[in-house]
C-alpha cells in the first residue's frame, strides 16, 4: 500500500499481516479523494483542514490527507496490531508534529477532551460487522466536533442497511466492490 498523491506520493505504508484489520483499498481511497477534489456536490478543502480519522487502522486515510496538505489529523485506533503499524507509519513518514493518536475506542469520543475542536473532515471506517454507527454519529453531534460545513465520510459494506439518511444529509454515495462510501453533512 502506498500514498497516492501529494508531498508523500509513492511512500510505502505498512499494513497488518493478520486478517483482523481491513485496510482501505487503494482504489477506494483514490476514488474518495477524486470525489473530494472534483465533485460539485462535496465542498471541502483538504489543504489546511483538520481531520478526524475514526477506526484508523494503518492510518492510510489520514496520512493521505496530510500528504495533500491537511493541517492535522487526530487518529482513533484501539486494536493493538493496527495501532503499532499506525505509529510506525507516522514515524517513518515524520508526521508526528501533525498527528494525535488516541489509543481508545472511537465510541469513547464524548469521554475525551477534543478541545472543542471543529473538524473539517471526519472519516468513519468501523468494521463492516459493526452496527453502532448511529451511536457514533449521535456522539459527534452531541459533543459538537462538526458543524454544517464539516464533511463526514462513512465507509460501509455495500450490503449494510444503516439508514444513514435518517440522521445525516447524504451529499453523494458511491459503491466500489464490497465498499459503499457516503459523503454527508449534518442536518
C-alpha positions in Angstrom: 0.0 0.0 0.0 1.3 3.5 -0.9 0.4 7.1 -0.5 -1.4 8.1 -3.7 -0.8 11.8 -4.1 0.7 14.9 -2.6 4.0 15.5 -0.8 4.3 11.9 0.2 3.3 10.4 -3.1 4.6 6.9 -3.6 5.8 6.4 0.1 5.1 2.9 1.3 2.6 2.3 4.1 2.9 -0.8 6.3 -0.2 -3.0 6.6 -1.1 -5.7 9.2 -0.5 -9.3 8.2 -3.4 -10.6 10.2 -7.0 -10.6 8.9 -8.5 -8.6 11.8 -7.9 -5.3 10.1 -9.5 -4.3 6.8 -7.1 -1.7 5.2 -8.8 0.9 3.0 -8.0 -0.4 -0.5 -6.0 2.0 -2.7 -8.8 2.0 -5.3 -11.4 3.1 -2.8 -9.1 5.7 -1.2 -8.2 7.1 -4.6 -11.9 7.3 -5.5 -12.7 9.1 -2.2 -10.1 11.7 -2.9 -11.2 12.1 -6.5 -14.7 13.0 -5.3 -13.2 15.4 -2.7 -11.2 17.1 -5.4 -13.8 17.1 -8.2 -17.4 16.6 -7.1 -19.6 19.7 -7.2 -21.8 18.1 -4.5 -18.9 17.9 -2.0 -17.3 21.2 -0.9 -14.5 20.7 1.5 -10.9 21.8 1.1 -8.3 19.2 2.2 -5.5 21.8 2.3 -5.2 23.3 5.9 -8.1 21.1 7.1 -8.4 19.4 10.5 -9.2 15.7 10.0 -10.6 13.2 12.5 -9.9 9.6 11.4 -12.0 7.1 13.4 -11.2 3.4 13.3 -7.9 4.5 11.7 -6.3 1.1 11.2 -3.0 1.7 9.5 -3.8 5.4 9.1 -3.9 5.4 5.3 -6.8 7.9 5.0 -5.4 10.4 7.5 -1.9 10.1 6.1 -3.3 10.7 2.6 -4.9 13.9 3.9 -1.6 15.0 5.4 0.2 14.3 2.1 -2.4 16.6 0.4 -1.8 19.5 2.8 -4.1 18.9 5.8 -3.1 20.8 8.8 -3.5 18.0 11.3 -5.1 14.5 11.8 -6.5 13.1 15.0 -6.4 9.2 14.8 -8.5 6.8 16.9 -7.4 3.2 16.9 -7.5 0.6 19.8 -6.6 -2.7 18.1 -3.1 -3.3 19.3 -1.7 -4.7 16.0 -3.1 -1.8 13.9 -2.0 0.7 16.5 1.6 -0.4 16.2 1.5 -0.2 12.5 -0.2 3.2 12.6 2.5 4.6 14.9 5.3 3.1 12.7 3.7 4.7 9.6 3.6 8.1 11.3 7.2 7.8 12.5 8.5 6.5 9.1 6.9 9.5 7.3 8.0 12.0 10.0 4.4 13.2 10.7 4.4 13.2 14.5 4.1 17.0 14.7 0.8 16.9 12.7 -0.9 14.0 14.3 -2.5 13.0 17.6 -3.0 9.3 18.2 -5.7 8.1 20.6 -5.4 4.5 21.8 -9.1 4.2 22.7 -12.3 3.1 21.1 -13.9 5.7 18.8 -17.1 5.1 20.8 -15.4 7.0 23.7 -15.4 10.3 21.9 -17.7 12.0 24.4 -15.4 11.0 27.3 -12.4 12.7 25.8 -11.4 16.3 25.6 -11.1 17.2 22.0 -10.6 20.9 22.9 -13.9 22.0 21.4 -12.3 21.5 18.0 -14.4 21.5 14.9 -13.1 19.0 12.3 -13.4 19.8 8.6 -13.4 16.2 7.6 -14.4 13.2 9.7 -13.7 9.7 8.3 -15.7 6.8 9.9 -14.5 3.4 8.9 -15.8 1.0 11.5 -15.7 -2.8 11.0 -18.3 -3.9 8.4 -20.0 -6.0 11.1 -20.3 -3.1 13.5 -24.0 -2.0 13.8 -23.4 1.0 16.1 -22.7 3.7 13.5 -25.8 5.7 14.7 -24.4 5.9 18.2 -21.2 7.3 16.9 -22.9 9.9 14.7 -25.0 11.0 17.7 -21.9 11.4 19.8 -20.3 13.6 17.0 -23.4 15.8 17.1 -23.6 15.9 20.9 -20.0 17.0 21.5 -20.2 19.4 18.6 -16.9 18.5 16.8 -18.6 19.0 13.4 -20.6 21.9 12.0 -22.7 22.5 8.9 -19.5 22.9 6.8 -17.9 19.7 8.0 -17.9 16.6 5.8 -18.4 13.2 7.2 -17.2 10.3 5.1 -18.5 6.9 6.0 -17.2 3.6 4.7 -19.6 0.6 4.9 -20.2 -2.7 3.3 -22.4 -2.3 0.3 -24.9 -4.7 1.7 -25.3 -2.8 5.0 -28.5 -1.1 5.7 -27.5 1.6 8.2 -30.3 4.1 7.2 -27.7 6.9 7.3 -30.1 9.3 5.6 -32.2 9.3 8.8 -29.5 11.2 10.7 -27.3 12.8 8.1 -27.7 14.7 4.9 -26.2 12.4 2.2 -24.4 14.6 -0.4 -23.1 11.7 -2.5 -23.0 8.0 -2.4 -20.7 5.6 -4.3 -20.0 1.9 -4.4 -16.7 0.1 -5.2 -16.6 -3.7 -5.0 -17.7 -4.5 -1.4 -17.5 -0.9 -0.3 -20.1 1.8 -0.1 -19.0 5.3 0.6 -21.3 8.1 2.0 -20.3 11.7 1.8 -22.5 13.5 4.3 -23.1 16.7 6.2 -25.1 17.4 9.4 -28.7 18.4 9.1 
